[in-house]
């Protein structure tokens, strides 16, 4: 017993007064890290980011970057990330290459004027210049006759990405009915339906005109009508 007490006292003497022993080192498991237990890192999502932003974010996780291809995408600004592989949220090893697909920069073009043209002529012009055609709209116009093109949406003179979708605005809508008397049934029906109207037909023969020509429309052209109103067309057809 005396020997044990002597050793203990001896050890206490060797420690200088006021000196605190250094704390134990923390184990790696106690420290929070951005990597998994196997050294893997989580891939961040860079979808929609500009290329330089994506590069910095991936570099911060120790990941490399590769441009797989460029694609046309008018809905995204040029240089934006469209897809990535590996996907955001997945885990991979530092030094892994993340392959990106980037939107190609699209040159802007000016919308040409089409007011006053026939619908079919305006469609041909816009299609020849690479525009896509959306649903037609009806709108008032004091400058052009009912049934002709009053303008476009976006309007003439607008700067838009090449290949954008435009809608023609046909005069005579916005509460007033366009004139289709004298047109053949397929064209008249198409114009009215694209302007938002319902169409029904009945047959009547008149030797004045050719087959399937519209003899009368009810209500008449220029009359105020509600949206989605039903327009009755009297079609010329031999009995």
C-alpha positions in Angstrom: 0.0 0.0 0.0 2.8 2.4 0.8 4.5 1.7 -2.5 1.3 2.6 -4.5 0.8 5.8 -2.6 4.4 6.8 -3.3 4.1 6.4 -7.0 0.8 8.4 -7.1 2.3 11.2 -5.1 5.4 11.2 -7.3 3.3 11.7 -10.5 1.5 14.6 -9.0 4.8 16.2 -8.1 6.0 16.0 -11.7 3.1 18.1 -12.9 3.9 21.8 -12.4 1.5 23.8 -10.5 -1.2 25.6 -12.6 -0.5 23.5 -15.7 -3.6 21.8 -17.2 -3.0 18.6 -19.3 -3.9 19.1 -23.0 -7.5 17.9 -23.9 -8.0 14.7 -25.7 -8.1 15.0 -29.5 -11.7 14.7 -31.0 -12.2 11.6 -33.1 -13.0 12.1 -36.8 -16.5 10.8 -36.3 -17.3 13.8 -34.0 -16.4 16.4 -36.7 -19.0 17.4 -39.2 -17.8 17.0 -42.8 -19.2 17.6 -46.3 -18.1 14.2 -47.4 -19.5 10.7 -46.7 -17.8 8.0 -44.7 -16.2 6.7 -47.9 -14.9 10.2 -49.0 -17.8 10.7 -51.5 -19.2 14.2 -52.1 -22.8 15.1 -53.0 -23.2 16.5 -56.5 -25.0 19.9 -56.5 -27.8 20.6 -58.9 -26.7 23.2 -61.5 -29.8 23.0 -63.7 -30.8 26.4 -65.0 -27.5 28.1 -63.9 -25.2 29.9 -66.3 -22.1 27.9 -67.3 -19.7 29.9 -65.1 -21.9 29.6 -62.1 -22.1 25.9 -62.5 -18.3 25.6 -63.0 -17.7 27.4 -59.7 -20.2 25.4 -57.7 -18.9 22.1 -59.0 -15.3 23.2 -58.5 -16.1 23.9 -54.8 -17.0 20.2 -54.4 -13.9 19.0 -56.0 -15.7 18.0 -59.2 -14.7 18.5 -62.8 -16.9 19.8 -65.7 -17.3 18.7 -69.3 -19.6 20.1 -72.0 -21.4 17.2 -73.6 -23.2 19.2 -76.3 -25.1 22.4 -77.0 -28.9 22.4 -77.8 -31.3 24.9 -79.1 -33.8 25.9 -76.4 -35.6 29.3 -77.0 -37.1 29.1 -73.5 -33.6 29.3 -71.8 -30.9 32.0 -72.2 -27.9 31.0 -74.1 -25.2 29.3 -71.9 -27.7 27.8 -69.4 -27.4 24.3 -68.1 -30.2 22.1 -69.5 -29.1 18.6 -68.1 -26.4 17.2 -66.0 -24.9 13.8 -65.4 -24.5 12.7 -62.6 -27.7 14.2 -61.3 -27.9 16.7 -58.5 -28.2 15.1 -55.1 -26.3 11.9 -56.1 -23.0 11.0 -54.5 -19.7 10.5 -56.3 -15.9 10.6 -55.6 -14.0 13.9 -55.8 -12.4 14.4 -59.2 -15.5 13.0 -61.0 -16.4 14.7 -64.2 -20.0 16.1 -64.4 -21.2 16.3 -68.0 -23.4 19.2 -68.9 -25.7 20.0 -71.8 -25.8 23.7 -72.5 -28.4 25.8 -74.3 -27.0 27.4 -77.5 -27.2 31.1 -77.8 -30.0 32.0 -80.3 -29.8 35.1 -82.4 -32.8 37.5 -82.2 -34.8 38.5 -85.3 -37.3 41.3 -85.9 -41.0 40.4 -86.3 -42.1 41.6 -89.8 -45.3 43.7 -90.3 -48.3 41.6 -91.5 -51.2 44.0 -90.9 -53.6 44.3 -93.8 -52.6 40.9 -95.3 -54.8 38.0 -95.9 -54.4 35.3 -93.2 -52.9 32.7 -95.6 -50.4 35.2 -97.0 -49.3 36.3 -93.5 -48.9 32.6 -92.5 -46.8 31.9 -95.5 -44.6 34.9 -94.9 -44.0 34.1 -91.2 -43.3 30.4 -91.9 -40.8 31.3 -94.6 -38.9 33.4 -92.1 -38.7 30.5 -89.6 -41.5 31.5 -87.2 -43.9 29.1 -85.6 -47.6 29.9 -85.7 -49.7 29.8 -82.5 -53.5 30.0 -82.1 -55.0 33.0 -83.9 -56.6 35.7 -81.9 -59.4 38.1 -82.7 -59.0 41.8 -82.2 -60.6 45.2 -83.2 -59.1 47.3 -86.0 -60.1 50.5 -87.6 -57.3 50.2 -90.1 -58.0 46.9 -91.9 -61.2 45.2 -93.1 -62.7 42.4 -91.0 -61.2 39.0 -91.8 -57.7 40.5 -92.6 -54.7 40.4 -90.3 -54.7 43.3 -87.9 -51.3 42.5 -86.5 -49.4 39.9 -84.5 -48.5 38.9 -81.0 -45.6 39.8 -80.3 -46.2 42.9 -82.5 -44.2 43.9 -85.6 -40.9 45.4 -84.8 -40.3 43.2 -81.7 -36.9 41.5 -81.3 -37.5 37.8 -80.5 -35.4 34.7 -80.6 -35.3 33.0 -84.0 -37.9 30.3 -84.3 -40.3 32.0 -81.8 -44.0 31.3 -81.9 -46.2 34.1 -83.1 -50.0 34.5 -83.1 -51.9 36.4 -85.8 -54.5 38.9 -84.7 -57.4 38.8 -87.1 -59.6 42.0 -87.4 -63.3 41.7 -86.6 -63.1 39.9 -83.3 -63.1 41.4 -79.8 -66.8 41.3 -79.7 -67.5 41.9 -83.4 -67.9 39.2 -86.0 -65.7 39.0 -89.0 -67.1 38.6 -92.5 -66.9 35.2 -94.1 -69.7 35.6 -96.7 -68.4 34.6 -100.2 -65.7 32.3 -98.7 -65.8 28.6 -99.2 -66.8 26.6 -96.1 -63.4 25.1 -95.1 -61.7 28.5 -95.0 -64.7 30.3 -93.3 -65.0 27.7 -90.6 -61.3 27.7 -89.9 -61.2 31.5 -89.5 -64.2 31.5 -87.2 -63.0 28.7 -85.0 -59.5 30.2 -84.8 -61.2 33.5 -83.7 -62.8 31.5 -80.8 -66.3 31.0 -82.3 -68.4 27.8 -82.5 -69.7 27.0 -86.0 -72.8 25.3 -87.2 -74.1 25.0 -90.8 -77.3 24.6 -92.8 -77.7 24.1 -96.6 -79.4 26.3 -99.1 -79.0 26.3 -102.9 -78.5 29.5 -104.9 -77.4 29.4 -108.6 -75.4 32.6 -108.0 -72.5 30.9 -106.5 -70.3 27.8 -106.4 -70.7 24.8 -104.1 -69.8 25.2 -100.5 -69.7 29.0 -100.7 -71.1 30.9 -97.7 -74.3 32.6 -98.7 -75.1 34.1 -95.3 -73.8 34.2 -91.8 -75.9 34.7 -88.7 -75.2 37.0 -86.9 -74.1 39.2 -89.7 -70.5 40.6 -90.0 -69.7 43.4 -87.7 -72.4 42.5 -85.1 -71.4 42.4 -81.5 -71.1 38.8 -80.3 -69.9 37.2 -77.1 -66.8 35.0 -76.8 -67.4 31.4 -77.9 -70.6 32.4 -79.6 -72.2 30.0 -82.1 -72.2 31.3 -85.7 -74.6 29.8 -88.2 -73.3 29.6 -91.8 -75.7 29.1 -94.7 -73.8 27.0 -97.3 -74.6 26.8 -101.0 -75.1 23.2 -102.1 -77.3 21.8 -104.8 -80.3 19.9 -103.5 
